[in-house]
Amino acid sequence: MTKSIPLSAALALAVAVTATAATAEDWPDLPEGVKNGIGVRVDDTIYVGLGSAGTALYALDLNDRAAGWTERADFTGPAPSQPAATVVDGAIYVFGGSGKATEDAASPIVFDTVWRYDPDADAWSALDTTTPAGLLGAGAVTLDDGRIAVFGGYNKELFDTYLADITSIDKDTDPDAWNAVVDAYMGMKPTDYRWNDLILTYDPAANEWGDLGRDPSDPNTRAAIVATGPQTFTLVNGEIKPGLRTDAVRTVSIDGDTADWADDAPIPAPEGSDVQEGLAGAYAGATDAGLLVAGGANFQGARAAADAGRWYAHDGLDKHWAGEVFLLEDGTWSQPGELPEGLAYGASFAVDGGLLIVGGEDGERAARTDVFLITAEDGTITVTD
């Protein structure tokens, strides 16, 4: 099914595009909703899973979409939420994330593990290494020399302590103590979180870690990272602390062990608004039309609160799932349309025809099974499901 959605029509659209029967779909839906998981491409097959899907992993052959998604081998470690993942020599590498180390663990932790999935053998293996930082919400890309570069991520010690403290308190019986822990953690300045500000590198062949120096801006998590040229990557927005996003768009070019950063034009405010709060967990990809950025989540009013010195910036604010689609073409942003509804924290792939949106989270915090293609042409967004 194909729908053309200019901005004026999209603003009035109240429901998602309805999928037809599975056998007639151009893009088959996932077997279950997936958010906060991984989404990677190996040749002409895309893989989506983990996160809200637990240990499940699904694959779709782009050359045989009629066959639908196939279930692959379950992840054999504790199920990770918000891990980083990329592909080297046909194998998938998964870094960090968070979850419970055992089923009976009192609280979640940030994992410091690295896992490898071999699609040919359909098998997972844990690697004999640990991550130098808490790679929760981080992003990973593959370099030409076979190394992996990793951006962002939490401070494991601080967040593990917070998770242990907050889960040890019964909010219903001791709300004051629970609120005190939340207020103290959420009220810190961005630098106090000590998030990873290094561009970490991992060499799978040598099983060695290194780095390409520090990120000159505030370290963040849940940025959309897109390969926009040879050894060149664009980082779109992300969180600079819990509840607070940035509207910054930056490009890093990597040459050997050197990383050069450049600031791009920030994403503009959505039509009808004066403020772009920034987006965490947006969908993004480099398409024939230009760099497409869609969806994402934020808290409306958080930037104003932070500017006023209220660092628990999202206190009392409702989370907002954005639906806008932005296009960067020749250095200029436009807003050619919207998604059928606000979505974030799913997977996206640049494919022939546009940007493929896979799963994610909606405004009810539900994990979605939807798979659809968005295409930008002549100032209009077309949605094909």
Sine and cosine of phi, psi and omega as CSV:
sin_phi,cos_phi,sin_psi,cos_psi,sin_omega,cos_omega
0.00,0.00,0.70,-0.71,-0.02,-1.00
-0.83,-0.55,0.71,-0.70,0.05,-1.00
-0.74,-0.67,0.71,-0.70,0.14,-0.99
-1.00,-0.06,0.79,-0.61,-0.12,-0.99
-0.81,-0.59,1.00,0.07,0.17,-0.99
-0.91,0.41,0.30,-0.95,-0.10,-0.99
-0.84,0.55,-0.71,0.71,-0.06,-1.00
-0.88,0.48,-0.62,0.78,0.01,-1.00
-0.96,0.27,-0.60,0.80,-0.04,-1.00
-0.91,0.42,-0.55,0.84,-0.01,-1.00
-0.90,0.44,-0.44,0.90,-0.02,-1.00
-0.99,-0.11,-0.06,1.00,-0.06,-1.00
-0.97,0.23,0.85,-0.53,-0.11,-0.99
-0.96,-0.27,-0.22,0.98,-0.03,-1.00
-0.75,-0.66,0.38,-0.92,0.02,-1.00
-0.94,0.34,0.35,-0.94,0.10,-1.00
-0.88,0.47,0.78,-0.62,-0.04,-1.00
-0.99,0.13,0.78,-0.62,0.00,-1.00
-0.97,0.24,0.56,-0.83,0.12,-0.99
-1.00,0.07,-0.04,-1.00,-0.01,-1.00
-0.84,0.54,0.53,-0.85,-0.13,-0.99
-0.81,0.59,-0.60,0.80,-0.06,-1.00
-0.94,0.34,-0.31,0.95,-0.06,-1.00
-0.97,-0.23,-0.08,1.00,-0.08,-1.00
-0.96,0.29,0.60,-0.80,0.19,-0.98
-0.95,0.30,-0.60,0.80,-0.03,-1.00
-0.79,-0.61,0.97,-0.25,-0.05,-1.00
-0.92,0.39,0.63,-0.78,0.02,-1.00
-0.95,0.32,0.37,-0.93,0.07,-1.00
-0.91,0.43,0.44,-0.90,0.07,-1.00
-0.92,0.40,-0.44,0.90,0.07,-1.00
-0.49,-0.87,0.33,-0.94,0.00,-1.00
-0.91,0.40,0.63,-0.77,0.02,-1.00
-0.74,-0.68,0.85,-0.52,0.15,-0.99
-0.68,-0.73,0.41,-0.91,0.04,-1.00
0.84,0.54,0.50,0.87,0.00,-1.00
-0.93,-0.36,-0.57,-0.82,0.02,-1.00
-0.88,-0.48,0.43,-0.90,0.11,-0.99
-0.55,-0.84,0.93,-0.36,-0.04,-1.00
-0.69,-0.73,0.33,-0.94,0.00,-1.00
-0.86,-0.52,0.77,-0.64,0.11,-0.99
-0.89,-0.46,0.95,-0.30,-0.09,-1.00
0.82,0.57,-0.87,-0.49,-0.04,-1.00
-0.97,-0.25,0.40,0.92,0.06,-1.00
-0.85,-0.53,0.74,-0.68,0.06,-1.00
-0.97,-0.26,0.58,-0.82,-0.03,-1.00
-0.84,-0.54,0.75,-0.66,-0.01,-1.00
-0.67,-0.74,0.67,-0.74,0.04,-1.00
0.19,-0.98,-0.30,-0.95,-0.09,-1.00
0.86,0.50,-0.41,-0.91,-0.06,-1.00
0.84,0.54,-0.77,-0.63,-0.02,-1.00
-0.91,0.41,-0.28,0.96,0.05,-1.00
-0.99,0.11,0.08,1.00,0.03,-1.00
0.93,0.36,-0.87,-0.50,-0.02,-1.00
-0.99,-0.12,0.06,1.00,-0.08,-1.00
-0.97,0.23,0.56,-0.83,0.07,-1.00
-0.71,-0.71,0.71,-0.70,-0.03,-1.00
-0.82,-0.57,0.50,-0.86,-0.02,-1.00
-0.77,-0.64,0.58,-0.81,0.06,-1.00
-0.75,-0.66,0.85,-0.53,0.08,-1.00
-0.98,0.17,0.91,-0.42,-0.05,-1.00
-0.91,0.41,-0.32,0.95,0.04,-1.00
-1.00,-0.02,-0.05,1.00,0.01,-1.00
-0.56,-0.83,0.87,0.49,-0.07,-1.00
-0.91,0.42,-0.44,0.90,-0.01,-1.00
-0.89,0.45,-0.41,0.91,0.02,-1.00
-0.96,0.28,-0.27,0.96,0.05,-1.00
0.97,0.25,-0.13,-0.99,-0.02,-1.00
-0.98,0.20,0.66,-0.75,0.08,-1.00
-0.93,-0.38,0.60,-0.80,0.01,-1.00
-0.99,0.10,0.77,-0.64,0.02,-1.00
-0.97,-0.23,-0.03,-1.00,-0.05,-1.00
-0.87,0.49,0.67,-0.74,0.05,-1.00
-0.90,0.44,0.60,-0.80,0.17,-0.99
-0.84,0.54,0.71,-0.71,-0.15,-0.99
-0.98,-0.18,0.08,1.00,0.10,-0.99
-0.96,-0.28,-0.08,-1.00,0.11,-0.99
-0.88,0.48,0.71,-0.71,-0.10,-0.99
-0.86,0.50,0.83,-0.56,-0.01,-1.00
-0.99,-0.15,0.65,-0.76,0.14,-0.99
-0.96,-0.27,0.67,-0.74,0.03,-1.00
0.85,0.53,0.69,0.72,0.12,-0.99
-0.98,0.18,0.18,-0.98,0.14,-0.99
-0.98,-0.20,0.53,-0.85,-0.03,-1.00
-0.49,-0.87,0.54,-0.84,0.12,-0.99
-0.39,-0.92,-0.01,-1.00,-0.12,-0.99
-0.83,-0.56,0.72,-0.69,0.12,-0.99
-0.74,-0.68,0.82,-0.58,0.04,-1.00
0.77,0.64,0.66,0.75,0.09,-1.00
0.99,0.14,-0.04,1.00,0.02,-1.00
-0.95,-0.30,0.55,-0.84,-0.01,-1.00
-0.99,-0.12,0.76,-0.65,0.05,-1.00
-0.93,-0.38,0.75,-0.66,-0.06,-1.00
-0.84,-0.54,0.81,-0.59,-0.10,-0.99
-0.89,-0.45,0.77,-0.64,0.23,-0.97
0.89,0.45,-0.76,-0.65,-0.19,-0.98
1.00,0.04,-0.14,-0.99,0.00,-1.00
-0.64,-0.77,0.35,-0.94,0.02,-1.00
0.28,-0.96,-0.13,-0.99,0.03,-1.00
-1.00,0.02,0.76,-0.65,-0.02,-1.00
-0.92,0.40,-0.52,0.85,0.09,-1.00
-0.67,-0.74,0.33,-0.94,-0.05,-1.00
-0.87,0.49,-0.54,0.84,-0.06,-1.00
-0.99,-0.15,0.23,0.97,0.03,-1.00
-0.90,0.44,0.59,-0.80,-0.05,-1.00
-0.93,0.37,-0.55,0.84,-0.05,-1.00
-0.51,-0.86,0.36,-0.93,0.09,-1.00
-0.94,0.35,0.27,-0.96,0.13,-0.99
-0.69,-0.72,0.20,-0.98,0.17,-0.98
-1.00,0.04,0.85,-0.53,-0.01,-1.00
-0.96,0.28,0.57,-0.82,0.09,-1.00
-0.91,-0.41,0.46,0.89,-0.10,-1.00
-0.99,-0.11,0.35,-0.94,0.11,-0.99
-0.77,-0.64,0.77,-0.64,-0.02,-1.00
-0.85,-0.53,0.47,-0.88,0.03,-1.00
-0.82,-0.58,0.74,-0.68,0.08,-1.00
-0.91,-0.41,0.80,-0.59,0.05,-1.00
-0.98,-0.18,0.96,-0.29,-0.03,-1.00
-0.88,0.47,-0.57,0.82,-0.03,-1.00
-0.92,0.40,-0.66,0.75,0.01,-1.00
-1.00,0.03,-0.18,0.98,-0.08,-1.00
0.78,0.62,0.81,0.59,-0.10,-1.00
-0.58,-0.82,0.60,-0.80,0.06,-1.00
-0.98,-0.20,0.52,-0.86,0.12,-0.99
-0.56,-0.83,0.63,-0.78,0.08,-1.00
-1.00,0.10,0.71,-0.70,-0.01,-1.00
-1.00,-0.02,0.46,-0.89,-0.06,-1.00
-1.00,0.10,0.93,0.37,0.03,-1.00
-0.34,-0.94,0.27,-0.96,0.13,-0.99
-0.77,-0.64,0.49,-0.87,-0.03,-1.00
-0.96,0.28,0.60,-0.80,0.01,-1.00
-0.95,0.30,-0.24,0.97,-0.01,-1.00
-0.62,-0.78,0.22,-0.97,0.02,-1.00
-0.98,0.20,0.99,-0.11,-0.13,-0.99
-1.00,0.06,0.86,0.52,0.14,-0.99
-1.00,-0.06,0.84,-0.55,-0.01,-1.00
0.96,0.27,0.21,0.98,0.01,-1.00
-0.98,0.18,0.13,-0.99,0.06,-1.00
-0.79,-0.61,0.62,-0.78,-0.05,-1.00
-0.83,-0.56,0.61,-0.79,0.06,-1.00
-0.70,-0.71,0.35,-0.94,-0.01,-1.00
-0.97,-0.24,0.74,-0.67,0.02,-1.00
-1.00,-0.08,0.28,-0.96,-0.08,-1.00
-0.89,0.45,-0.47,0.88,-0.04,-1.00
-1.00,0.05,0.11,0.99,0.04,-1.00
1.00,-0.05,-0.12,0.99,0.10,-1.00
-0.97,0.23,0.31,-0.95,0.07,-1.00
-0.93,-0.38,0.74,-0.67,0.09,-1.00
-0.97,-0.26,0.70,-0.71,-0.06,-1.00
-0.83,-0.56,0.76,-0.65,-0.04,-1.00
-0.91,-0.41,0.68,-0.73,0.14,-0.99
0.97,0.23,-0.17,-0.99,-0.02,-1.00
0.84,-0.55,0.42,-0.91,-0.04,-1.00
-0.98,0.20,0.22,-0.98,0.24,-0.97
-1.00,0.05,0.91,-0.41,-0.11,-0.99
-0.88,0.48,-0.73,0.69,-0.07,-1.00
-0.87,0.49,-0.74,0.67,-0.03,-1.00
-0.91,0.42,-0.70,0.71,-0.08,-1.00
-0.96,0.27,-0.59,0.81,0.08,-1.00
-0.87,0.50,-0.67,0.75,0.01,-1.00
-0.90,0.44,-0.69,0.72,0.02,-1.00
-0.88,0.48,-0.72,0.69,-0.01,-1.00
-0.89,0.46,-0.65,0.76,0.03,-1.00
-0.91,0.42,-0.67,0.74,-0.03,-1.00
-0.92,0.40,-0.71,0.71,-0.12,-0.99
-0.96,0.30,-0.53,0.85,0.01,-1.00
-0.99,0.17,-0.22,0.98,0.02,-1.00
-1.00,0.09,-0.11,0.99,-0.06,-1.00
-0.93,-0.36,0.73,-0.68,0.09,-1.00
-0.99,0.10,0.94,-0.35,-0.06,-1.00
-0.87,0.49,-0.57,0.82,-0.06,-1.00
-0.95,0.31,-0.62,0.79,-0.05,-1.00
-1.00,-0.03,-0.39,0.92,-0.01,-1.00
-0.66,-0.75,0.92,0.40,-0.07,-1.00
-0.90,0.43,-0.52,0.85,-0.01,-1.00
-0.90,0.43,-0.71,0.71,0.01,-1.00
-0.91,0.41,-0.66,0.76,0.01,-1.00
-0.89,0.46,-0.72,0.70,0.00,-1.00
-0.91,0.42,-0.55,0.83,0.00,-1.00
-0.90,0.44,-0.66,0.75,0.03,-1.00
-0.91,0.41,-0.71,0.70,0.00,-1.00
-0.89,0.45,-0.73,0.68,-0.04,-1.00
-0.88,0.48,-0.64,0.77,-0.02,-1.00
-0.91,0.41,-0.67,0.74,-0.03,-1.00
-0.96,0.27,-0.72,0.69,-0.06,-1.00
-0.96,0.29,-0.30,0.95,-0.06,-1.00
-1.00,0.01,0.10,1.00,0.00,-1.00
-0.98,0.21,0.41,-0.91,0.12,-0.99
-0.96,0.30,0.37,-0.93,-0.04,-1.00
-0.80,0.61,-0.67,0.74,-0.05,-1.00
-0.92,0.39,-0.40,0.92,-0.04,-1.00
-0.94,0.33,-0.30,0.95,-0.01,-1.00
-0.98,0.20,-0.29,0.96,0.04,-1.00
0.79,0.61,0.70,0.71,0.07,-1.00
-0.92,0.39,0.36,-0.93,-0.04,-1.00
-0.89,0.45,0.86,-0.51,0.02,-1.00
-0.92,-0.38,0.22,0.98,0.08,-1.00
-0.99,-0.14,0.54,-0.84,0.25,-0.97
-0.99,0.11,0.99,-0.13,-0.01,-1.00
-0.97,0.24,0.52,-0.86,0.11,-0.99
-0.82,-0.57,0.58,-0.81,0.10,-1.00
-0.77,-0.63,0.79,-0.62,0.02,-1.00
-0.98,-0.22,0.97,-0.25,-0.03,-1.00
-0.88,0.47,-0.58,0.82,-0.04,-1.00
-0.91,0.41,-0.64,0.77,-0.02,-1.00
-0.99,-0.13,-0.15,0.99,-0.08,-1.00
0.81,0.58,0.75,0.66,-0.07,-1.00
-0.76,-0.64,0.56,-0.83,0.06,-1.00
-0.97,-0.23,0.50,-0.87,0.11,-0.99
-0.44,-0.90,-0.29,-0.96,0.08,-1.00
-0.41,-0.91,0.30,-0.95,0.00,-1.00
-0.92,-0.38,0.42,0.91,0.00,-1.00
1.00,-0.08,-0.05,-1.00,-0.11,-0.99
-1.00,-0.04,0.52,-0.86,0.15,-0.99
-0.96,0.30,0.84,-0.55,-0.05,-1.00
-0.94,0.33,-0.23,0.97,0.02,-1.00
-0.98,-0.20,0.02,-1.00,0.08,-1.00
-0.86,0.50,0.78,-0.63,0.07,-1.00
-0.89,0.46,0.52,-0.85,-0.03,-1.00
-0.57,-0.82,0.07,-1.00,0.05,-1.00
-0.76,-0.65,0.26,-0.96,0.07,-1.00
0.85,0.52,0.44,0.90,0.16,-0.99
-0.96,0.28,0.52,-0.85,0.17,-0.98
-0.99,0.12,0.79,-0.62,-0.05,-1.00
-0.88,-0.48,0.82,-0.57,-0.11,-0.99
-0.79,-0.62,0.75,-0.67,0.15,-0.99
-0.95,0.30,0.88,-0.47,-0.07,-1.00
-0.89,-0.46,0.15,0.99,0.03,-1.00
0.09,-1.00,0.07,-1.00,0.05,-1.00
-0.86,0.51,0.87,-0.50,0.02,-1.00
0.84,0.55,0.43,0.90,-0.05,-1.00
-0.80,-0.60,0.74,-0.68,-0.11,-0.99
-0.70,-0.72,0.67,-0.74,0.03,-1.00
-0.95,-0.30,0.79,-0.62,0.01,-1.00
-0.97,-0.24,0.86,-0.51,-0.09,-1.00
-0.95,-0.30,0.93,-0.37,0.14,-0.99
0.84,0.55,-0.66,-0.75,-0.09,-1.00
0.94,-0.35,0.07,-1.00,0.03,-1.00
-1.00,-0.03,0.67,-0.74,0.13,-0.99
-0.97,-0.24,-0.14,0.99,0.21,-0.98
-0.21,-0.98,0.26,-0.96,0.01,-1.00
-0.82,0.57,0.82,-0.58,0.06,-1.00
1.00,0.05,-0.13,0.99,-0.06,-1.00
-0.81,-0.58,0.83,-0.56,-0.02,-1.00
-0.97,-0.26,0.13,-0.99,0.14,-0.99
-0.85,-0.52,0.51,-0.86,0.07,-1.00
-1.00,-0.09,0.12,0.99,-0.09,-1.00
-0.94,0.34,0.59,-0.81,0.14,-0.99
-0.82,-0.58,0.84,-0.55,-0.10,-0.99
-0.73,-0.68,0.51,-0.86,0.02,-1.00
-0.86,-0.50,0.70,-0.72,0.05,-1.00
-0.87,-0.50,0.75,-0.67,0.06,-1.00
-0.93,-0.36,0.77,-0.64,-0.10,-0.99
-0.92,-0.40,0.79,-0.61,0.03,-1.00
-0.74,-0.67,0.97,-0.23,-0.07,-1.00
0.91,0.42,-0.88,-0.47,0.03,-1.00
-0.97,-0.26,0.35,0.94,-0.01,-1.00
-0.90,-0.43,0.70,-0.72,0.04,-1.00
-0.83,-0.55,0.85,-0.53,0.02,-1.00
-0.94,-0.35,0.80,-0.60,-0.07,-1.00
-0.97,-0.25,0.55,-0.83,0.10,-1.00
-0.64,-0.77,0.61,-0.79,0.05,-1.00
-1.00,0.04,0.74,-0.67,0.09,-1.00
-0.98,-0.20,0.11,-0.99,0.06,-1.00
-0.90,0.44,0.74,-0.67,0.03,-1.00
-0.92,0.39,0.39,-0.92,0.07,-1.00
-0.90,0.43,0.73,-0.68,-0.05,-1.00
-0.96,0.30,0.22,-0.97,0.11,-0.99
-0.90,0.44,0.56,-0.83,0.05,-1.00
-0.88,0.48,0.44,-0.90,0.08,-1.00
-0.80,0.60,0.75,-0.66,0.01,-1.00
1.00,0.03,0.01,1.00,0.00,-1.00
-0.80,-0.60,0.42,-0.91,0.04,-1.00
-0.99,-0.15,-0.14,0.99,-0.12,-0.99
-0.76,-0.65,0.71,-0.70,0.21,-0.98
-0.98,-0.19,0.95,-0.33,-0.06,-1.00
-0.95,0.32,-0.26,0.96,-0.14,-0.99
1.00,-0.03,0.36,-0.93,-0.15,-0.99
-0.80,-0.61,0.74,-0.67,0.16,-0.99
-0.94,-0.34,0.66,-0.75,0.04,-1.00
0.93,0.37,0.54,0.84,0.03,-1.00
-0.97,0.25,0.35,-0.94,0.14,-0.99
-1.00,0.00,0.65,-0.76,-0.03,-1.00
-0.39,-0.92,0.46,-0.89,0.06,-1.00
-0.14,-0.99,0.45,-0.89,0.05,-1.00
-1.00,0.03,0.92,-0.40,-0.05,-1.00
-0.90,-0.43,0.08,-1.00,0.04,-1.00
-0.87,0.50,-0.50,0.87,-0.02,-1.00
-0.98,0.20,-0.38,0.92,-0.09,-1.00
0.67,-0.74,-0.22,-0.98,0.02,-1.00
-0.98,0.17,0.90,-0.43,0.03,-1.00
-0.99,-0.15,0.72,-0.70,0.07,-1.00
-0.77,-0.64,0.80,-0.60,-0.09,-1.00
-0.69,-0.73,0.55,-0.84,0.11,-0.99
0.92,0.39,-0.50,-0.86,-0.10,-0.99
0.97,-0.25,0.16,-0.99,-0.04,-1.00
-0.72,-0.69,0.48,-0.88,0.04,-1.00
-0.34,-0.94,-0.07,-1.00,0.08,-1.00
-0.84,-0.54,0.91,-0.41,-0.02,-1.00
-0.93,0.38,0.86,-0.50,-0.03,-1.00
0.97,-0.25,-0.14,0.99,-0.05,-1.00
-0.93,0.37,-0.63,0.78,-0.01,-1.00
-0.91,0.42,-0.63,0.77,0.03,-1.00
-0.90,0.43,-0.64,0.76,0.02,-1.00
-0.89,0.45,-0.69,0.72,0.01,-1.00
-0.91,0.42,-0.65,0.76,0.02,-1.00
-0.89,0.46,-0.46,0.89,0.03,-1.00
-1.00,0.03,0.07,1.00,0.05,-1.00
1.00,0.03,0.15,0.99,0.05,-1.00
-1.00,-0.06,0.99,-0.11,-0.18,-0.98
-0.97,0.22,-0.34,0.94,0.22,-0.98
-0.99,0.15,0.95,0.32,-0.29,-0.96
-0.94,0.35,-0.44,0.90,-0.04,-1.00
-0.98,-0.19,0.21,0.98,0.01,-1.00
-0.86,0.51,0.84,-0.54,0.03,-1.00
0.98,0.18,0.02,1.00,-0.02,-1.00
-0.99,-0.15,0.55,-0.83,0.07,-1.00
-1.00,0.09,0.63,-0.78,0.05,-1.00
-0.94,0.35,0.61,-0.79,-0.06,-1.00
-0.86,-0.51,0.78,-0.62,0.08,-1.00
-0.98,-0.18,0.91,-0.41,-0.11,-0.99
-0.98,0.21,0.51,-0.86,0.06,-1.00
-0.89,-0.46,-0.10,1.00,-0.09,-1.00
-0.92,0.39,0.52,-0.85,0.14,-0.99
-0.90,-0.43,0.82,-0.57,0.01,-1.00
-0.92,-0.40,0.54,-0.84,-0.01,-1.00
-0.79,-0.61,0.82,-0.58,0.09,-1.00
-0.98,-0.22,0.91,-0.41,-0.03,-1.00
-0.70,-0.71,0.85,-0.53,-0.01,-1.00
0.82,0.58,0.64,0.76,0.09,-1.00
0.99,0.15,0.05,1.00,-0.05,-1.00
-0.84,-0.54,0.71,-0.70,0.03,-1.00
-1.00,0.00,0.59,-0.81,0.18,-0.98
-0.68,-0.73,0.21,-0.98,0.05,-1.00
-0.84,-0.54,1.00,0.03,-0.09,-1.00
-0.98,0.22,-0.15,0.99,0.00,-1.00
0.16,-0.99,-0.34,-0.94,-0.04,-1.00
-0.65,-0.76,0.32,-0.95,0.19,-0.98
-0.94,0.33,0.29,-0.96,0.07,-1.00
-0.85,0.53,-0.47,0.88,0.11,-0.99
-0.34,-0.94,0.23,-0.97,0.00,-1.00
-0.92,0.40,0.74,-0.67,-0.01,-1.00
-0.58,-0.82,0.42,-0.91,0.04,-1.00
-0.36,-0.93,0.21,-0.98,0.18,-0.98
0.90,0.43,0.49,0.87,0.10,-0.99
-0.95,-0.31,-0.39,-0.92,0.02,-1.00
-0.91,-0.41,0.45,-0.89,0.05,-1.00
-0.59,-0.81,0.53,-0.85,-0.05,-1.00
-0.63,-0.77,0.75,-0.67,0.16,-0.99
-0.97,0.22,0.88,-0.47,-0.01,-1.00
-0.77,-0.64,0.12,-0.99,0.05,-1.00
-0.83,0.55,0.83,-0.55,0.04,-1.00
0.97,-0.23,-0.35,0.94,0.00,-1.00
0.38,-0.92,-0.59,-0.81,-0.08,-1.00
-0.91,-0.40,0.84,-0.53,0.00,-1.00
-1.00,0.00,0.82,-0.57,0.01,-1.00
-0.98,-0.19,0.81,-0.58,-0.08,-1.00
-0.79,-0.62,0.89,-0.45,0.08,-1.00
0.89,0.46,-0.44,-0.90,-0.02,-1.00
0.89,-0.45,-0.19,-0.98,-0.06,-1.00
-0.86,-0.51,0.66,-0.75,0.01,-1.00
-0.97,-0.23,-0.08,-1.00,-0.07,-1.00
-0.91,0.40,-0.22,0.98,0.10,-0.99
-0.99,-0.10,0.15,0.99,-0.03,-1.00
0.91,0.41,0.35,0.94,0.01,-1.00
-1.00,0.05,0.60,-0.80,0.10,-0.99
-0.98,0.21,0.77,-0.64,-0.12,-0.99
-0.98,-0.19,0.49,-0.87,0.08,-1.00
-0.99,-0.15,-0.12,0.99,-0.14,-0.99
-0.87,0.50,0.64,-0.77,0.15,-0.99
-0.73,-0.69,0.84,-0.55,0.01,-1.00
-0.45,-0.89,0.35,-0.94,-0.03,-1.00
-0.97,-0.26,0.70,-0.71,0.14,-0.99
-0.91,-0.41,0.70,-0.72,-0.02,-1.00
-0.79,-0.61,0.73,-0.68,0.04,-1.00
-0.97,-0.25,0.84,-0.54,0.02,-1.00
-0.41,-0.91,0.77,-0.64,0.06,-1.00
0.83,0.55,0.66,0.75,0.06,-1.00
0.96,0.30,0.29,0.96,-0.05,-1.00
-0.76,-0.65,0.60,-0.80,0.13,-0.99
-0.99,-0.16,0.80,-0.59,0.09,-1.00
-0.96,-0.29,0.75,-0.66,0.02,-1.00
-0.94,-0.33,0.83,-0.56,0.05,-1.00
-0.85,-0.52,0.86,-0.51,-0.02,-1.00
-0.94,-0.35,0.00,0.00,0.00,0.00
